[in-house]
Amino acid sequence: MKPLPKPVLRDLNEIEGFDESTFIAAHQLPAVTSVRVNPNKNIDLFKGMEQVPWANAGYYLPSRPVFTLDPNFHSGAYYVQEASSMFLERMLAPFVKNKGGLRILDLCAAPGGKSTLIASMLQPDSLLISNEVIRPRATILDENMTRWGQMNTWVTSNDPRDFGRLEGYFDVIVIDAPCSGSGLFRKDEKALTDWTEDNVQLCCDRQRRIIADVWPSLKTDGILVYATCSYSTAENETILDWIADEFSFSPISVDTTDVPEIISVVAPRGGQGYRFLPSRVKGEGFFIAAMRKTELTDNYLHKRFKSGHDKKMADLSGYLLKTGDYLCIKTDKEDYSALHPLHEADWLALQKVVYLRKTGLRLGSPAGKDWVPAHEVALSVDAEGDFPGINVSREQALLFLKREDMGIESIDKGWQIVRHNGLGLGFIKSLGNRYNNYLPKHLRIRMDLDF
Ligand code: SAM
């Protein structure tokens, strides 16, 4: 491995609790592999494995498997997430867990690590907007949120400034900012080879712009979480100082006495942050801070509106879901989606301001008296548990995911969900002695199978 950049080490030497030799030694070790289980699809895959101390459903794996060849990964049973960043759970828990009716924005959300974590903490009537400005990355985010399977997680693809128009709209905003990436030196050799001081400066400018753009959309008393995977104080403590100069907030601290290896830092102007160094914790480099907005902001008011609920389509598609408590709305030319009844006003408000690429749960579209279910229904935690289906082995599941023949002789006619370990992977439509695979082509596994 290339030597660590001198400016990074010089900067970190200013941090209490930093030890240069153990830090350099930690960078000779491989990155840690960790996963977080989906509590709504709870299957015992990692029982007995070491738990991530600061995340309820986080586990360390002894080695890195080929996740693409695990059907449980495709069914959304778990998400592969770097352990340090799971600390977001502890920061948000007091404001999110067991609290209903929240609106949360995850502004820089792809590929979806923080968003799937936030989603797992939500009550059904709370709403998470996961945004990613870069379109191809928004596609990946959409796929990962679809696997996670919740109706109350939507995906947008906008520049942060577009959210500024929703004054006082969000209860919580998470900014996992694009950064110089030094915290990932162990995981990603390119982060090390590409690192420059100039890029740190560029990142700082962008981080300040992003925060200023969305600050108006946070309500008074709302919570802002700011995080990076950078070691640089310029992208962390100095950004907290800049926020203190520009806006009004009170810092938020959390209890870390059970994990004293996490470094608690107070920025010169009072911001409170937490640093994760691979030499001290089992995880990669990470920084996170939370604050409560104390400025007065107008509260976004929903205007009165005419409901877009389509009862006829709800009746046609209703057999797909176990819950009857949803609205059926037209989200595209032919396609309908299911929303929590309390989120219709959000749909109407947001579509005026941002590009909604996934609103609620895609249900599919009518075709005469039949209904063509969207792929997403098969992965939804709201899907009707008794919906006809076949439970398949790992090998058959991988063949299905490769859109190849599963070698099953006869399947009851009609739409069937292909399940592995009881969790849906996608649809087939059976004609009895043969079937059509409805897994979207772009989701097909391209790797060679290992059997
Ligand atoms: N939160 C993600 C997760 O946990 O999986 C990781 C987010 S990554 C650190 C930062 C994200 O910000 C990237 O997906 C990147 O595409 C996005 N980004 C890049 N430039 C941006 C900008 N100007 N405004 C907002 N987001 C940006």
Residues whose N, C-alpha, C, O or C-beta is under 5 A from the ligand:
A	BS01	SAM	L107 C108 A109 A110 P111 G112 G113 K114 V133 I134 R137 D176 A177 P178
